[in-house]
Amino acid sequence: MKSKGPLGRCRGILEHRRNIGISQSEFERRVLEALREPLETGHIRVARAARRAEFPARFQLVAAMNPCPCGFLGETRCRCTPEQVARYRGKLSGPLLDRIDLMVEVPAVSESELSTRSDGERSAVVQQRVITARERQLARQQKANALLTPDEIDLHCLPDCAGAALLKQAMARLDLSARGYHRILKVARTIADLAGEEIIRGPHIAEAVQYRRGLS
């Protein structure tokens, strides 16, 4: 479905059950802010004059951005001032970042690393682990972890004592929101499922918290 205005320019946000890939530098802040509602609810509401409409818009967002306008933050060739970096990152609001479950910094790869053959897992092995984890979720709660409500999170995502203590500590130190709290538990539940474990333990919580450290 095509739409005029910010939503239409954001690569078909009204498309349902799709993967959407965006680069932060391509869009103005107001366009990025339009992602908040569908990321939270899986729906988008459009109001024009006396008419209102609601469309399904549950999607997986994959977003990328450079650490600074030039892309070389921390290197000698970077010429960005602190003010330029702050203005560049200011396009991403706190409420929008709070709706993103996994944030991973990807450092530059050296020439020697590029020329060295990797011994990582085969894609087929990873795929099977994901399929098994999803089947575990459907058998336990008849839906994916991402779709759990707060009440269902309390039922299916309770960590052990060590995990609960670690999460409490992270909430205080990182000043996490209630939304962040629930999203950490859902991510930790998924990490445990991928590991084939029924109980959410401290390492699962620690990994989930690490993914929400935000922009450094």
NUGU-918615 format. One record per atom (N, C-alpha, C): x, y, z. Coordinates in steps of 0.001 Angstrom, whole numbers, plus 500000, padded with zeros to 6 digits. Atoms other than C-alpha are relative to their C-alpha. Layout:
BEGIN
XYZ
...
//
This chain:
BEGIN
500841498814500000
500000500000500000
500876501235500000
499226498775500072
501334503416499087
499244501120500692
500631498899499283
500704506540501101
500829501254499822
499292498737500080
501590510184500751
500472500418501374
499527499484498721
503471512060503442
501120499166500582
498882500685499354
506078510802505961
499890498490499987
500135501455499939
504625507309506238
500270499374498644
499786500543501329
504627506787502510
501448500033499594
498586499897500363
508234507930502207
500848499022500768
499215500911499177
509346505438504836
499898498565499482
499903501306500639
509450502557502351
498839499069500328
501160500880499885
505909501273502673
499777499474501390
500153500426498610
505465501225506426
498704499230500216
501280500662499807
501901500000505936
500017498547499535
499929501398500401
503091496700504515
500082499125501243
500151500843498812
502258493907506936
500854498744499864
499191501213499944
504546491044507993
501128500008498971
498845499873500869
507570492254506067
501215500421500833
498794499425499429
511165493141506878
500225501356499359
499743498657500505
511899496850506548
501416500394500388
498640499558499743
515485498020506218
500136501480499695
499840498568500211
516324501700506649
501383500435500466
498782499347499544
519388503890507007
499601501313500647
500412498820499240
519081506635509618
500241501276499222
499639498773500693
520769509187507351
499040500343498862
500898499764501132
518059508815504674
498740500776500376
501294499478499605
515171510189506726
500117501108501043
500085498962498986
514250513254508724
499471499399501304
500420500510498704
513513512867512428
498502499728500043
501446500177499925
509757513285511962
499562498732499277
500331501237500705
509720510380509500
500356498802500872
499595501092499120
511654508141511886
499037499871501185
500924500033498869
509274509111514699
498683499303499636
501236500659500429
506377507773512619
500064498491500190
499854501437499781
507780504289513256
499575499580501404
500230500356498599
507035504462516977
498697499231500214
501303500639499767
503343503547516833
499953498564499461
500072501384500479
503579500479514560
501002499071500681
499053500839499277
506690499220516381
499410499550501341
500583500298498690
504712499316519624
498746499143499896
501324500623500039
501250498179518535
499788499025498846
500225500831501181
501644496477515157
498910500533499106
501029499356500817
499080498883513707
500386501455499751
499823498571500277
499065502322512147
498622500618499820
501281499303500086
496185504771512525
500181501284499208
499960498826500854
495523507425509922
498700500766500178
501186499157499814
493153510317510607
500059501153499011
500120498908500966
492059512709507872
498602500576500109
501292499325499845
489284515223508577
499092499152500882
500959500740499186
486264513218509751
500164498496499857
499847501426500245
487596509845508648
501248499465500705
498886500676499348
489848507429510519
500104498576499450
499785501360500476
491380504182509372
501166499380500761
498935500724499321
493563501530510983
500461498853499113
499437501027500860
495904499219509096
500966499139500801
498987500842499361
497948496218510246
501383500382499483
498644499595500406
501656497065510212
501024499384500935
499008500688499170
503613494449512128
501157499562499105
498851500268500850
507092494237510665
501256499882500854
498701500063499345
510686493551511570
500864501112499445
499201498856500422
512773496704511455
501484499689500153
498542500119499978
516454496468510557
500552501354499589
499528498635500248
518108499882510828
501511500080500173
498554499813499918
521679501054510353
500324501477500019
499534498613499983
523547504257511073
501501500024500250
498585499787499718
527108505535511144
500142500580501407
499816499427498660
528604506559514515
500059501521500003
499932498538500132
528993510135513234
499749500329498535
500306499666501397
528300512075510009
501001499453498988
499007500485500959
531592511038508370
500189498491500069
499897501442499858
531493507476509702
501286499498500614
498689500418499488
534983507452511236
500237500448501436
499878499547498612
534289508388514861
501051499174500742
498964500677499236
537268507587517090
501289499781499230
498801500137500817
539744507492514198
500589501374499713
499313498734500243
542306510160513331
499425500748498803
500546499340501190
540590510855510005
498626500611500236
501295499395499689
537330511857511729
500170501487500260
499944498546499847
536744515610511506
498708500564500595
501280499564499443
533327515749513183
500212500617501379
499949499371498683
532910518084516144
498988499316500916
500988500581499088
531069516944519299
498586500500499729
501322499452500294
528225519265518341
499383499333498769
500505500664501206
527931517670514895
499556498571500309
500357501364499634
527890514178516410
498692499990500782
501220499930499196
525237515180518948
498783500317499137
501113499646500880
523073516764516251
499617498822499099
500240501166500859
523448513702514019
499247498910500758
500653501037499214
522478511274516780
498664500460500563
501254499471499474
519701513574517928
498805499703499117
501117500385500859
517629512401514964
499272498783500559
500613501181499387
516957509260517015
499571500352501420
500501499628498685
514746510044519990
500098498829500973
499999501035498979
514800508141523269
498837499038499866
501142500912500158
511257506764522775
500139499060498803
499808500882501147
512200505400519334
501040498927500323
498967500968499630
515397503758520620
499472498990501009
500565500884498977
513375502295523496
499190498868499382
500794501013500689
511373500309520939
500862499063499156
499084500854500759
514451498703519372
500648499017500972
499575501019499040
515334495418521078
501494499725499969
498600500407500144
518820494725519721
500795501117499336
499102499000500566
521535497340519185
501412499442500052
498688500634500087
524860495997517990
500960500929499268
498954499205500644
527994498013517241
500827499083499112
499236500799500962
529782496716514160
501282500752499672
498743499294500263
533460497783514124
500508499718498594
499393500195501315
535483498157510951
500812498707499986
499265501254500156
537033494942509644
501318500284499297
498677499766500589
540767494960508906
500201499141498759
499708500740501227
542286493721505653
500383498555500314
499581501354499642
543838490724507415
498800499136500376
501200500750499644
540445489705508813
499179499654498766
500750500253501220
538826490031505394
500617498867499180
499312501007500813
541457487790503801
500123498659500702
499923501247499249
541233485139506534
498669499276499958
501227500791500075
538722482355506098
499393499822501389
500680500114498718
536144482338508889
499557498561500255
500453501338499617
535295479154510779
498671500060500738
501284499839499333
531858480360511843
499021498894499652
501029501007500241
528719478245511940
499409500138498601
500679499982501289
527042477288508709
498591500563500179
501318499377499933
523844479178507934
498906498973500256
501016501032499827
521880475923507790
499888499573501456
500001500375498584
522900475099511368
499268501064500821
500653498897499286
521821478533512613
498510500011499694
501406500024500393
518568478299510653
499227498948500779
500689501071499291
517673474995512277
499820500347501467
500112499600498595
518378476404515747
498881501021500180
501075499001499943
516045479325515031
498642499320499845
501260500719500208
513320476995513730
499605499241501264
500277500752498776
513607474817516834
499550500927501125
500368499049498957
513447477862519125
498583500530499776
501352499507500286
510341479157517368
498957498931500295
500929501089499683
508658475760517624
499813499861501503
500094500051498542
509435475785521342
499058501088500512
500860498888499587
507737479166521687
498539499717499697
501378500277500393
504625478111519799
499395498891500854
500507501083499157
504320474934521863
499708500495501417
500147499502498631
504657476876525122
498857501002500130
500945498886499822
502452479911524464
499185500315498750
500769499840501235
500985479552520923
500271501322499268
499613498788500710
502756482697519728
501496500238500194
498582499667499873
506237484129519217
500230500866501239
499690499204498809
507982485766522181
499751501485499782
500164498572500289
507818489146520461
498568500475500189
501414499626499925
504002489083520657
499413499852501397
500507500194498648
503725488372524383
499525501316500617
500510498850499266
501602490791526430
500699500069501363
499381499923498665
502799492055529841
499583498867500930
500449501105499148
500646489449531629
500633498680499575
499384501228500498
502034486689529408
501496499980500286
498577499914499644
505574487932530047
500197499544501438
499911500419498599
504961487498533778
499846498489500148
500254501432499920
503838483952533089
501128499167499388
499058500825500758
506441482751530590
501455500477500044
498650499425500088
509485484989531086
500613500309501360
499426499759498683
510298484817534787
501418499436500070
498627500502499888
514087484566535324
500223499328501349
499652500574498701
515782482610538089
500493501107500929
499629498985499001
517037484392541227
501167500854499527
498836499250500479
520374485357539686
499617500942498867
500445499159501107
518703486654536549
499163501168500468
500841498933499469
516134488643538517
500838501071500688
499135499045499317
518867490251540637
500778500839498991
499250499286501030
520873491167537534
499113501008499280
500930499098500684
517817492680535852
499664501195500883
500276498904499073
517010494736538939
501158500987500039
498810499152499993
520569496051538984
500097500804498706
499945499308501288
520425496914535271
498944501096499913
501060498991500009
517124498761535708
500439501262500721
499565498853499214
518698501008538337
501168500725499334
498783499379500548
522056501602536636
499764500651498639
500220499500501351
520777502124533092
498740500844499882
501223499200499987
517565503917534093
499042499535498902
500846500575501037
515505501576531922
498525500269500276
501440499776499881
511827502183531256
499276498681500229
500809501208499864
508994499755531910
499972499234498679
499961500649501311
508966499067528179
501314499246499833
498701500644500096
512677498313528319
500073498747500851
500036501153499094
512120495952531248
499330498803499330
500732501090500643
509546493898529355
500723499496498756
499304500420501218
511578493873526156
501256499198500334
498842500786499575
514663492631527986
499570498575500343
500479501328499628
512641489741529390
499627499177498755
500357500733501213
511309488820525943
501239499575499221
498754500354500684
514786488921524420
500721498892500761
499359501035499190
516184486880527315
499286498661499836
500774501217500238
513365484356526821
500417499362498668
499592500493501305
514386484051523165
501413499436500034
498622500488499882
518075483676524030
500010498624500673
500098501295499327
517178480865526419
499423498938499066
500587500950500947
515012479223523745
501032499554498967
498966500352500976
517887479354521257
501036499060500612
499049500867499306
520086477682523869
499360498681500421
500694501225499638
517436475002524411
499741499877501491
500208500015498553
516891475991528047
498615500550500337
501342499588499603
513512476312529723
500031501143500996
499892498972498969
514697478552532584
500871501155499505
499211498821500342
515892482116531969
501001500237501119
498950499887498997
519205482413533767
500749501323499863
499240498761499973
521634485194534593
500686500339498690
499340499689501273
523705484906531376
499033500428498901
500992499600501003
520538485191529273
499572501450500232
500355498614499672
519533488385531098
501154500933499661
498836499161500254
523074489760530828
500149500296498510
499889499786501445
523133489262527068
498893500916499495
501117499156500422
519696490828526630
500221501455500411
499716498637499536
520729493857528711
501066500647499125
498919499467500822
523887494261526643
499495500540498671
500546499547501275
521793494614523505
499232501310500130
500753498759499816
519976497589525054
500854501112500585
499129498957499463
523012499623526061
499910501302499218
500203498786500781
522126502069523323
501260500492499322
498873499400500702
524483504428521551
501074500385500981
498885499677499101
527896504670523193
500614501332499618
//
